[in-house]
Amino acid sequence: MRTLLVPICAMLPLLGGGCIAKTVVDVATLPVKAGAKAADWATTSQDEADRNYGRKMREQEAREGKELRKLCKKHPDDARCAGGDDGFRADPGGNRNH
């Protein structure tokens, strides 16, 4: 029985198809992959930063608009409530040179 066991044990790595080597590589690279994933979670990409900034600005503009509507409801003669006029007037002719 012992003579049959030795050749079988010698063939196990061949039958495994390199599973042992793959496992060794996976175990060795695990800390690097975990560190990279943690760094990815801890940092903010430029896309995320832009999206967050846009959201923050829209929320701020909504708050300011709400406050202005409240002010105009209480004090319609206030200069800031002049019919939604922000002081900008577009040239009706555009930018043409005649």
N, C-alpha and C positions, 0 to 999 in steps of 0.2 A: 504494500500500500504506500509505503514511504517513497519508493522509487517512482510511482505514478504522480505523487504530489509535487515533486520538484519540477518536472517539465511543465505542469499546469501553472505553477506559481511563476515560472520564468516567462510564460506566454501571456500572463495577465496584462502587462503594460501594452503589448501589441493588440490585444483584444479590446482594450479600453479606447483605442484610437486617439491617444494623446490626452485623455481626460485629466490625467494627473498633472501633465505639464500646463494645461489650460487652467486648472485649479490653482496651481502655484502662481501663475501670472495674474490671475484674478485677485488672489489674496495680496500679492505684492503691489498691485495698482489700486487697490481699494482705498487706502488713505489719500492718495493723490486725487482720485475721483471725488471722494467725500469733501476734501478741501476745496476743490474747484466748485462744487455745487454750493457749498456754504458761502464762498466768495460771490457767486452769482446771486444768491438770495440776499446777501448783505448790501450789494451795490445796486444802483439805479441806472438803467440804460438811458441814453439821450431821449429815446422815444417816450419812455415812461416819465421822464422829467418834463418834457414838453407837454404831454397829456395832462400831467398833474398841474402844471402852471396854467394851462388853458382853462381847466376846470376851476381853479382858484380864481382866475380873473372873471370868468362868467358868473360865479357865485358872488363876487364882490360887486360887479355891475348890477346884478339883480337886487342886492341889498341897497345899493345907492339909488336905484330906480324906485324901489319901494319907499325909501325914506323921502325921496323927492315928491312922489305922489301924495304921501301923507302931508308933507309940508304945503303942497299946492292946494290940497283940499281945505286945510285950515287957513291958509293965507294966499288966496288966488292972485292978489295984487303984487306978490313978491316978484322981483326981477328975474329970479331963477325959474319962474313959472310962466314965462311969456309965450304961451302956446307951444311949448316944446321946442322953442327956438334955442339953438345952442350957439348962435352967432355966426354960423357959417352960411354963406350964400354962394351957390354955384353959378358960374357965368352961363346964362342960357345959350349963348352962342358957342359954347365949348372953348376950345383952345385954338380956334382958327385965326389966321392972320388975313385980314381983308385989305 
